[in-house]
Amino acid sequence: MKLAQFKTRGSEQQKLGIALGDVVCDVAELARAVQASEGDPAEWLLNANSTLEVIRRGAPAIKEIDALITHGPSSARGQVSSYLLDEIEFLPAVYPQKILAIGRNYVDHAIEGGAEPPKAPLIFNKLSNSLSAHTAPIVLPTISSQVDYEAELAVIIGRNAKRIDAAAALDYVFGYTLINDVSARDLQFGDGQWTRGKGLDTFAARSVHHHARRDCGCAVSQYRRASER
């Protein structure tokens, strides 16, 4: 299952979308169509407009959304608007409370940069202002002359977790998406810590969708390179 947040052209209203083949449908509109066709959708779906609502409800929410497609009246789908990808404006796939990242987690990349792989996880954060959506421009800052991009797998944590066993770790994962970890290398290494170089506006470009973990052996989606406005 691929979920997204989007808005239609000329509207500021955020919608929760589900990808169905080559089109995206509004989950709330689909739920209301199922209800109008004498189906019985979960009540919260009638006004659902964010992926965070789904994440907070966990695996049962995925089943309830899936039921709109697999068990809803066949007539309901025909009553719902279907949007081609170029007809809508994608928003970040989710607005998380925090974005934590692991530095130098690929041995070859660490060596390429002239550094030894760390003995313990090297953790840094991306700031919330750095979030950017699919096709939105990445703004090259005037204070940096060395902006780089990195395509990374982003893991969406769906439950509070602390000091859990490695064997249980995936039980806390809601889904996956891709993220472009844009970095101002001169600021990153000049500052001696990574917050400014990694956290500038639009420096965390997100994929179109996030993928529910149940559907993923691995996550494959779209990413983009940095481009100047």
N, C-alpha and C positions, 0 to 999 in steps of 0.2 A: 504494500500500500504506500502510495506517495502522497504526502500532504503538503500544502503550501498556504501561504498567506498572500492575498492579492487585493487589488482594487480595480474596478473597471475604469476605462477612459472617461475623464470628466467627473469622476466621483472621488470623494475622500473617504468613503465608507470601507473599512477593512472587512474582508471576507475570508472565511476558511475554505480552502479549495481541496478537492481530491482529483488526482489525475486519472482519467479514464481514456486510455488509448492516447490519441493525439489532442485531446481537449481537456479542459479543466471545468469542473462543476462546483457550484456553491453548495457546501454541505448543508447549510441551514435551509436553503431553498429546496434541496432534494428531500430533506426530512419533512418539510411542510407539504410537499407534493405527495409523499408517502402517506402522511396523515390524511390529506384530502381524498386519497384513494382508499380510505378505510384501513390503512395499515396502522401499525402501532410503534412508531419510532420512540426512542428514548427522549424524554421531555427536554433535556438540556440541549439536544441537537437542533431544536427548532430555532434557536437564536445563537448558535455557536458561531464565533467569528475569529477564533485564534487557535493556533496549535498549542499554546500553553494550556488551554482548557483540556485538550486531549491528553497532554503529558501528565497533568495533575491527576487525571482520572485513571491513567494507566491502561493495562491490557484490556479491561472491560470496555473502555471507550473505543478501542480499535475494533472490537467485536461488534459494538453497536453501530459504528460507521459502516463496517463491512455488511451488516444486515440490511442497510438501506439499499445496497446493490444486489445482494444475493437472495434476500428474502422479501424485499419490498414488492408491492404490486408492479407488474410489468408496465402498466400504463403510466406510472409515476415518472419514469425516466423521460418520457416524451414531453412532460410538462415543464421540464427544467432547462434553463439556458445552458448551452455548452459553449465555452469560449476557446477559440484558438489561442495558442501561446502569444502570438503577436497582437492580440486584441486586448490584452490586459497588462497591467503594470504589477510585476511581482514585488513583494515586500520581503525583508529578511524572513527566512523560513521559520524562525522563532526569535523571540526577544528574551534571552536568558538573563538570569540574575547575575551570573558571573561567567566569564570566559577564561578558563585556565588552559594553559598550553605547556607542552613538554619540549624543551629546547635540546637541540643536538641529539634527537632520538633516532636518527638514521646514521649509522656508523660512517658510511661513505660521505655523507654530507658534512659531518663533523671534520673528517680528515680533509675534505675539499677546502674547508674554511681555515685550515691550519690549526685545528684544535683537537685535543684528545677527547674521545667519547667520555662523558661524565661517569663517575663511579656510582652516583646516586641520581635520581631524576632531577633535572634542572627545570624548575617550574617558574613560569612567568605568566602575567595576565594581559589580556587584550581588554581595553576599556570599552564600555557600552557605546560610546560615541563613534567607535571605529566600525560598527556594523554598517554594512551596505548590501543592497539587494542585487539580484541578477540584472544585468544590462545597465545598472546605474554606474556612472563614471567614478573611477578612483582618482581622487584629486591629488596631484603631485604637489607637495608643500614647497613653498619658497625657501624654507629653512634647511632643505636637504637637497643634495645633488647626487645621491646614491640610493635610489629607491629600487627595491628588489621584490620579487614575488615568489611565493612558495605554495604549491597545491598540496593541501593537507586533508586528511580524513578527520572530520569532527564527530565526536561521540556525544550524543545527547543523553545526559543522565536524567532519569525519570523519577528517582526516589532519593530521599535523604540518605547519605551513606557516610560512614566513618569507620575506619579500621576493619573493613570487611575482609574475609578470606578471599584469596585469589580465585578459588574454585566457585565462589558465589558472585564474582564481580559482574558477570553478564546479566544477572538477575536485576541489576540496578540500571541497566542500559535500556532506554526507551527506543532509540533509533540512531540513524546515522545521516550525515549530510557531508558536503564538501565545503571547505573554506579556503579562501586565498589569504594566506598569512603574509600580508604586505609589510615590508620592513624598510625603514630608513636606516641603512647600514651605518652611515657616518654618525648619526645620532645614537644608534644602538651601542656601538663600540666606543664612541667618544664619551658618552655619559657614564659608562661603566656598569650601568644597569639598563634594562630593556624597556621600561614602561613607556617612555616618550617615543622611542624609535619604532615600537610595535603598536602604539595606541593612538596614533593620529586619526583624524576624521577619515572615514571610508577605508581604513586599513584592515578591515575584516569582512571581505566580500563573501557572501554566502551563496550556496547553490540554490537553484529554483525550489527543490523539494527537500523534505527529509523523509527517509525511508524507515518504516517500522522495522524493528529488529527481527521480528518473526519472518520477514520476507528476505532477509539478507544473509547470504554467506559472506558477502562483502558488499560495500556500497559503491555504486558507480553512478555518477551524475555529471553535471556540467560545471566547469569553472571557467574563469576568464582571466586574461592577463591585464596588468595595470595599463590604463590608457589615460592620456592627459585630456582634461576638459578643454 
